[in-house]
Amino acid sequence: MISMAIFPLWWSSFSEQFGRRSIYLVSFTLFVIFSVLSAVSTNITMLVVFRMCAGGASASAHSTGAGSIADLFEVFERGRAMSIFYLGPLLGPLVAPVIGGVLTQELGWQATMWFLAIYGLIVLLMILFFLPETLQRRRPEEALPTEELSRMRTMDSAKVRTKRLVKSVRRFLIDPLGVVRYLRFPAVFITVLLAAIAFGSLYVVNIAIQQKFTRDPYNYGQLLLGLLYIPSGAGYIVGSLCGGHWIDRIMAREARKANRYDENGKLIYLPEDRMRENAWIMVTAYPLALLMFGWTLRYGLPTPVPCVALFFFGISSMLVFVRHRISYQ
């Protein structure tokens, strides 16, 4: 998770320079390699290191995937598109515990790593054969005038090569970190902070399901434990089908209300138009559902009660994640 939080800074920057498809191919190739190395790990240190590398490789899906959405869809369509896109990472906690529980119970923990390697290979092949490049390439710069050949001393040549090397290192390692400077703007900082709390809460809930429902008064096994992720997954689906389309409608409504039209009669959309009544519902329902879930576990209420809380948590969290992502587009 630490790797997935850090590496998008570089993947997103590289995708703007080398294209989305190239980054997908490189990152998923690395993911397959590191998953195989995780599966054959002989000690915990080796496993942790290669799992961190696999997490960093898979981090391209979040940042570069959002870039692909921006490439393919107009601004007034991105809410619905982004909500569908987010079904992938959010439905993972629904499907993975069931598959992982069965594989671990029947074949051992290494089977989960081999499954990830095979799954990553299938995705890599699908990208290779079916995914075109979506990034619009800039026009190539005009050819520079040809200069006459001139002699250069070895010392001068070494200086030129050193400068090029330093420039390349800065371009690939340092420059991508420049995006962090946007945090000095209050709107960006608040949005990032909200998303960080939301994602953190998501993983707290996933871990709480594993910890609490395997103890008294529930004492569920691995299979039933995996099924308890279905309510939040169902909430993700409902939030995806309704939330993104709702955001797009709000944006179009606000543009019409402000009578913003260009010379061709098309609506002019502004990013802040997305922040209307949906934002109030989002920041209210999300913490209330989380508190309800924690309260039901605290007092050991019957299973359907925390499942209801998980369902509303899934719906509201989808609104949070979709709004957060498209706010930057």
SVG drawing of the C-alpha trace seen along z (x, -y; Angstrom):
<svg xmlns="http://www.w3.org/2000/svg" viewBox="-31 -33 72 61">
<polyline fill="none" stroke="black" stroke-width="0.4" points="0.0,0.0 2.9,-2.4 4.3,-1.6 0.9,-2.2 0.7,-5.6 4.1,-6.8 4.7,-5.4 1.8,-7.0 3.8,-10.2 6.2,-8.7 3.8,-6.6 1.5,-9.6 4.5,-11.7 6.0,-9.1 2.6,-8.4 2.5,-12.0 5.9,-11.7 5.9,-8.1 2.2,-7.4 -0.4,-5.4 0.1,-2.1 3.8,-2.0 3.4,-2.6 0.8,0.2 3.1,2.7 6.1,1.8 4.3,1.7 2.3,5.0 5.4,6.8 7.1,5.8 4.0,6.8 4.1,10.3 7.9,10.6 7.6,9.4 4.5,11.6 6.5,14.7 9.4,13.6 7.0,13.2 5.6,16.7 9.1,18.3 10.2,16.2 12.1,18.3 11.8,15.8 9.7,13.0 12.2,10.3 12.3,11.4 8.5,11.6 8.0,8.1 10.5,6.6 9.0,8.1 5.5,7.4 6.4,3.7 7.9,3.9 4.7,5.5 2.6,2.8 4.7,0.1 4.3,1.7 0.5,2.1 0.2,-1.5 0.2,-2.6 -3.4,-1.4 -4.8,-4.2 -3.0,-7.2 -2.5,-6.2 -6.0,-4.7 -7.5,-8.1 -5.4,-9.7 -6.9,-7.3 -10.4,-8.2 -9.5,-11.9 -8.1,-11.0 -11.3,-9.2 -14.2,-11.1 -15.4,-14.6 -15.5,-16.5 -19.3,-16.1 -19.0,-12.3 -16.2,-11.6 -18.3,-11.2 -20.0,-8.1 -16.8,-6.8 -14.8,-7.3 -17.4,-5.6 -17.3,-2.5 -13.5,-2.6 -13.4,-2.6 -15.4,0.6 -12.2,2.4 -10.2,1.3 -13.2,1.2 -14.7,4.5 -11.3,6.1 -12.0,6.4 -15.3,8.1 -13.8,10.8 -10.3,11.2 -11.2,12.4 -13.3,15.3 -10.6,16.3 -7.7,15.8 -9.5,17.6 -10.1,20.7 -6.6,20.7 -4.9,20.2 -7.0,22.9 -6.5,25.5 -3.1,24.8 -1.2,22.4 -0.3,18.8 2.0,19.2 -1.1,20.0 -2.3,16.4 0.9,15.1 0.8,17.4 -2.8,16.4 -1.7,12.8 1.1,13.6 -1.2,15.4 -3.9,12.7 -1.3,10.0 0.0,11.9 -3.6,12.2 -4.1,8.5 -0.7,7.8 -1.6,9.8 -5.0,8.1 -3.2,4.7 -0.7,5.8 -3.2,7.0 -6.4,4.9 -5.5,1.6 -4.5,-1.3 -2.6,-4.4 -5.0,-7.1 -2.7,-10.0 -2.8,-12.6 0.8,-13.2 2.1,-16.7 3.3,-17.7 6.9,-16.9 9.2,-19.9 10.7,-21.3 14.0,-19.7 16.9,-21.7 19.4,-23.1 22.2,-20.8 25.4,-22.0 28.9,-21.5 31.0,-18.8 33.5,-20.2 36.3,-18.7 35.8,-18.5 38.4,-17.8 37.9,-14.7 37.3,-16.8 34.7,-18.9 33.0,-15.8 32.9,-14.4 31.3,-17.6 28.6,-17.5 27.8,-13.8 27.7,-14.5 25.3,-17.4 23.0,-15.2 23.1,-12.4 22.3,-14.9 19.5,-16.3 18.1,-12.8 18.2,-11.8 16.4,-15.0 13.8,-14.5 13.0,-10.9 13.5,-11.0 13.1,-14.6 10.7,-16.4 7.8,-14.0 7.9,-15.1 7.0,-18.6 3.3,-17.7 3.6,-17.8 3.8,-21.5 0.2,-21.7 -0.6,-20.9 0.1,-24.5 -3.3,-25.4 -6.0,-24.9 -8.5,-23.4 -6.1,-20.7 -4.8,-20.0 -8.4,-19.6 -9.4,-17.3 -6.3,-15.2 -6.8,-15.0 -10.4,-13.9 -9.4,-11.2 -6.6,-10.0 -9.0,-9.7 -11.5,-7.9 -9.0,-5.4 -7.6,-4.8 -11.1,-4.2 -11.7,-1.7 -8.8,0.4 -9.6,0.1 -13.1,1.5 -11.6,4.4 -9.3,5.3 -12.0,4.9 -14.2,7.4 -11.4,10.0 -10.6,9.4 -14.1,9.0 -16.1,11.6 -13.6,14.4 -14.1,13.8 -17.0,14.0 -19.9,13.6 -19.6,14.4 -16.7,16.9 -17.1,17.2 -14.8,19.3 -12.8,18.1 -15.6,18.8 -18.3,16.9 -15.8,14.2 -15.3,13.7 -19.1,13.4 -19.3,10.6 -17.6,8.3 -20.6,8.6 -22.7,5.8 -20.0,3.2 -19.4,4.5 -23.1,4.2 -22.9,0.6 -20.0,-0.1 -22.0,1.2 -25.0,-1.0 -22.8,-4.0 -21.1,-3.4 -24.3,-3.1 -25.9,-6.1 -23.2,-8.3 -21.2,-9.1 -24.3,-9.8 -25.7,-12.0 -22.5,-14.1 -22.6,-14.6 -26.2,-15.7 -25.4,-18.2 -22.6,-19.6 -24.8,-20.1 -27.6,-21.6 -25.4,-24.2 -24.0,-25.2 -27.5,-25.7 -28.5,-27.6 -25.6,-30.0 -26.4,-30.3 -22.8,-29.4 -22.7,-28.7 -19.9,-29.1 -20.2,-30.6 -21.4,-27.2 -24.2,-26.9 -22.5,-24.2 -22.4,-24.3 -19.3,-25.5 -18.5,-23.2 -16.5,-24.2 -15.0,-21.7 -16.6,-23.4 -20.0,-22.7 -19.6,-19.1 -19.6,-20.2 -23.2,-20.7 -25.7,-18.7 -23.8,-15.5 -20.9,-16.8 -23.0,-17.4 -24.6,-13.9 -21.2,-12.4 -19.5,-13.9 -22.5,-13.1 -23.3,-9.6 -19.7,-8.3 -18.8,-9.0 -22.3,-8.0 -22.1,-4.6 -18.6,-4.1 -19.7,-5.0 -22.7,-2.7 -20.5,0.2 -18.1,-0.3 -21.0,-0.6 -22.6,2.6 -19.4,4.5 -18.7,3.0 -21.9,4.4 -22.0,7.6 -25.3,6.9 -26.7,9.5 -24.9,9.8 -27.5,8.2 -27.1,4.9 -23.4,4.4 -24.1,5.6 -26.6,2.7 -23.9,0.3 -21.4,1.8 -23.9,1.3 -24.3,-2.4 -20.6,-2.7 -20.0,-1.3 -22.4,-3.7 -21.0,-6.8 -17.4,-5.8 -17.9,-5.5 -19.2,-9.1 -16.1,-10.2 -13.6,-8.4 -15.3,-9.4 -15.6,-13.1 -12.0,-13.2 -10.6,-11.8 -12.5,-13.8 -11.9,-17.0 -8.4,-17.1 -9.7,-16.7"/>
</svg>
